[in-house]
Each structure stands twice: as structure tokens, then as C-alpha cells.
Amino acid sequence: MSLVGAAIGILGALISALAYRGQRGQTYSPLNHFISELGEVGVSRLAWVFNWGLILSGLCLIPAIITLGTLLPGVLSIIGMIAGVITAVGLSLVGVYPMNKLEPHGKAAVTFFRGGLLMVLVFSLAIAFQPQAVVVIPRGYSLAGLPAILAFGSFLWLMGRAGSDENDPLQPLDEARPKIWIMAVVEWSIFLTIVAWLLVMAVGLST
């Protein structure tokens, strides 16, 4: 189910990105647009495709995360499973509350970012410290979580810095955008690294 969820999320993003035209008529670029701008109703032409993609992706991830949490031994895996379910629910809620509903959207997005960091970190530790007699996934797979941990952590740090200026850190830029906006780039790195991590976990469980 993790592969299905990842595929739905990727397709939703790609389809809506191809049709996207911003308020200034600009095409979509992951270098200077937040991911959630693809779901902004009234701006993104196929916002519904992106938002439904997030909703379905989150729902598909729940059973996959529960499977990973129940197969891995130890208390850490249970904590990771709980964090993972919360993360998946947050992902779905980002689609339920798109960017034009900024306050609930922000709460859902922060739930996803914080929960995702905890999920990957704790699952990585659970894999690294499996008992010798019960190795479900090779311990080396714990390293696959490092890129996602760095991506989540970096974005939360950037959010904290932007929020200290009394601005909503998830608010899209209204003025002319720089060619490269670090907040958008790092957010997209979360998307790429979490998809890669889910694929690696699926492979690890099949070995």
C-alpha cells in the first residue's frame, strides 16, 4: 500500500503541476513554489487532482505504516507506528484543507512535518536496534532514513526562522519570486526523500 500511496501522490503532483498557472501567469517550478500551491483553489487549475491525491495517499499510507510497525520488534516500532499514522492523517488533511484555507492548512502541514520527522527517526532507530534473533529488515536500511530526517529537520528549522518575523512561514510569496527559494526547495526535498524512504522500506520488508 505504501507504493500505491506514493504513486498516487506523485501522479497528483505531476498532473496538477503541468496545468498550473499562478496569479502572475507563471508556470509551476519546484524551485520557487511550495508543493501545496498545487492545491490552492482559485489559482491552481487542477487543484482538486492534487488535493484528492494527498487525501488518498495519506489513507493508503496508514495500513502500510501499521504493517511496518507491527512487523518490527520493540517499543520503538510502536512509537514509530503511532507517529506514522498521525503523519498520514496530517497528509490527508493537507488535501482536505488546501492552501486557500491557510490556518487549518498550516496546522495539518505542521502535523505532517513534525510527525514525519519523528516517524522516520524512530523507525530508523527501531531498524538499527533490532534484536539479533529477530531481524525483520537488514539493519543497514536504517541509514535510508537519514536524507528524510535532514529534509524534515531543515524545513522545520527554516519555518522557525521565518515565523520569528511574525509572518506565516507557509504563506506563498506575493511579490516577484526569486529563481530559487530555499523554503520551496527544502520542502520538495521532503517529498522526494519520504517517497524514497517508503520505497526502501517496501524493499526491505520483501527481502
C-alpha positions as CSV (number, residue, x, y, z in Angstrom):
1,M,0.0,0.0,0.0
2,S,3.0,2.4,0.5
3,L,3.8,2.0,-3.1
4,V,0.2,2.8,-4.1
5,G,0.1,5.8,-1.8
6,A,3.4,7.1,-3.1
7,A,2.3,6.6,-6.7
8,I,-1.0,8.5,-6.1
9,G,0.8,11.4,-4.5
10,I,3.4,11.6,-7.4
11,L,0.7,11.5,-10.1
12,G,-1.4,14.1,-8.4
13,A,1.5,16.5,-8.1
14,L,2.7,15.9,-11.7
15,I,-0.7,16.3,-13.3
16,S,-1.6,19.5,-11.4
17,A,1.9,21.0,-11.9
18,L,1.6,20.6,-15.7
19,A,-1.7,22.6,-15.7
20,Y,-0.6,25.1,-13.1
21,R,-0.7,28.9,-13.9
22,G,0.0,31.2,-11.0
23,Q,-1.6,34.6,-10.2
24,R,1.1,36.2,-12.4
25,G,0.6,33.7,-15.2
26,Q,3.7,31.8,-14.2
27,T,4.2,28.1,-14.7
28,Y,4.9,25.9,-11.8
29,S,8.5,25.4,-10.6
30,P,9.6,23.3,-7.6
31,L,12.5,25.8,-7.2
32,N,10.2,28.7,-6.1
33,H,6.8,27.3,-5.3
34,F,5.5,25.4,-2.3
35,I,4.1,21.9,-3.0
36,S,0.8,23.0,-1.5
37,E,0.4,25.7,-4.1
38,L,-0.6,23.0,-6.5
39,G,-3.8,22.5,-4.4
40,E,-4.7,26.2,-4.0
41,V,-8.3,26.5,-5.1
42,G,-8.8,29.5,-7.4
43,V,-5.2,29.6,-8.5
44,S,-4.2,26.0,-9.5
45,R,-6.3,24.8,-12.4
46,L,-6.3,21.2,-11.3
47,A,-6.2,21.8,-7.5
48,W,-8.7,19.1,-6.9
49,V,-6.4,16.5,-8.5
50,F,-3.6,17.4,-6.2
51,N,-5.8,17.6,-3.1
52,W,-7.5,14.3,-3.7
53,G,-4.1,12.8,-4.4
54,L,-3.0,13.8,-1.0
55,I,-6.1,12.6,0.7
56,L,-5.9,9.1,-1.0
57,S,-2.1,8.9,-0.5
58,G,-2.5,9.5,3.2
59,L,-5.2,6.9,3.6
60,C,-3.1,4.4,1.7
61,L,-0.1,5.0,3.9
62,I,-1.9,4.2,7.1
63,P,-2.1,0.4,6.6
64,A,1.5,0.4,5.3
65,I,2.8,2.2,8.4
66,I,0.8,-0.1,10.7
67,T,2.3,-3.1,8.9
68,L,5.8,-1.8,9.3
69,G,5.1,-1.0,13.0
70,T,3.7,-4.4,13.8
71,L,6.4,-6.4,12.0
72,L,9.4,-4.6,13.5
73,P,10.1,-5.7,17.1
74,G,10.3,-3.4,20.2
75,V,8.7,-0.4,21.7
76,L,10.4,2.0,19.2
77,S,8.4,0.4,16.4
78,I,5.2,1.1,18.2
79,I,6.1,4.7,18.7
80,G,7.1,5.0,15.1
81,M,3.8,3.5,14.0
82,I,1.8,5.9,16.1
83,A,3.8,8.9,14.7
84,G,3.4,7.4,11.2
85,V,-0.4,7.2,11.5
86,I,-0.5,10.8,12.7
87,T,1.7,11.8,9.8
88,A,-0.5,10.1,7.3
89,V,-3.6,11.7,8.7
90,G,-1.9,15.1,8.6
91,L,-1.0,14.4,4.9
92,S,-4.7,13.7,4.1
93,L,-5.8,16.8,6.0
94,V,-3.5,19.0,3.9
95,G,-5.7,17.9,1.0
96,V,-8.9,18.5,2.9
97,Y,-7.8,22.0,3.9
98,P,-5.9,23.4,0.8
99,M,-3.7,26.5,0.9
100,N,-6.6,28.9,0.4
101,K,-7.7,27.8,3.9
102,L,-4.4,28.8,5.4
103,E,-5.0,28.4,9.1
104,P,-6.2,24.8,9.1
105,H,-3.9,24.0,6.2
106,G,-1.0,25.2,8.3
107,K,-1.9,23.1,11.3
108,A,-2.3,20.0,9.0
109,A,1.0,20.7,7.3
110,V,2.9,21.2,10.6
111,T,1.4,17.9,11.9
112,F,2.8,16.2,8.8
113,F,6.2,17.8,9.0
114,R,6.7,17.1,12.8
115,G,5.1,13.7,12.7
116,G,7.1,12.7,9.6
117,L,10.4,13.7,11.3
118,L,9.5,11.6,14.4
119,M,8.2,8.7,12.3
120,V,11.4,8.3,10.1
121,L,13.7,8.9,13.1
122,V,12.1,6.4,15.4
123,F,11.6,3.7,12.7
124,S,15.3,4.2,11.7
125,L,16.3,3.6,15.3
126,A,13.9,0.6,15.5
127,I,15.6,-1.0,12.5
128,A,19.1,-0.2,13.7
129,F,18.5,-1.8,17.2
130,Q,16.6,-4.9,16.2
131,P,17.5,-7.9,18.4
132,Q,19.9,-10.3,16.7
133,A,17.4,-13.1,16.9
134,V,14.6,-11.0,15.2
135,V,16.0,-9.1,12.3
136,V,13.0,-8.2,10.1
137,I,14.7,-5.6,7.9
138,P,18.5,-5.6,7.5
139,R,20.0,-3.1,9.9
140,G,21.7,-1.2,7.1
141,Y,18.3,0.0,5.9
142,S,18.2,2.3,8.9
143,L,20.6,4.6,7.0
144,A,17.9,5.2,4.4
145,G,16.1,7.5,6.8
146,L,18.9,10.0,7.0
147,P,18.0,12.1,3.9
148,A,14.4,12.4,5.0
149,I,15.4,13.2,8.6
150,L,17.7,16.0,7.3
151,A,15.0,17.3,5.0
152,F,12.2,17.4,7.7
153,G,14.6,18.9,10.2
154,S,15.9,21.6,7.8
155,F,12.4,22.6,6.8
156,L,11.2,22.9,10.4
157,W,14.2,25.0,11.2
158,L,13.5,27.3,8.3
159,M,9.9,27.5,9.4
160,G,11.0,28.6,12.8
161,R,13.3,31.3,11.4
162,A,10.6,32.6,9.1
163,G,8.0,32.5,11.9
164,S,10.1,34.6,14.1
165,D,9.5,37.5,11.7
166,E,5.8,37.3,12.6
167,N,4.9,36.1,9.2
168,D,3.1,32.8,8.4
169,P,6.1,30.7,7.1
170,L,3.7,28.7,4.9
171,Q,2.3,31.8,3.1
172,P,3.3,31.8,-0.6
173,L,5.3,34.8,-1.8
174,D,3.1,37.5,-3.3
175,E,5.9,39.5,-4.8
176,A,8.0,38.5,-7.8
177,R,9.7,35.3,-6.8
178,P,13.4,34.6,-6.8
179,K,14.5,31.9,-9.2
180,I,15.5,29.7,-6.3
181,W,13.5,30.0,-3.0
182,I,15.2,27.8,-0.3
183,M,12.0,27.2,1.6
184,A,10.3,25.6,-1.5
185,V,13.4,23.6,-2.5
186,V,13.7,22.1,1.0
187,E,10.0,21.3,1.1
188,W,10.3,19.5,-2.2
189,S,13.3,17.6,-0.8
190,I,10.9,16.3,1.9
191,F,8.6,15.0,-0.8
192,L,11.4,13.2,-2.7
193,T,13.2,11.8,0.4
194,I,10.0,10.5,2.0
195,V,8.9,8.7,-1.2
196,A,12.4,7.2,-1.5
197,W,12.3,6.1,2.2
198,L,8.9,4.4,1.7
199,L,10.2,2.6,-1.4
200,V,13.3,1.4,0.5
201,M,11.1,0.2,3.4
202,A,8.9,-1.8,1.0
203,V,12.0,-3.4,-0.5
204,G,13.4,-4.1,3.0
205,L,10.2,-5.9,4.1
206,S,10.3,-8.0,0.9
207,T,13.9,-9.2,1.5
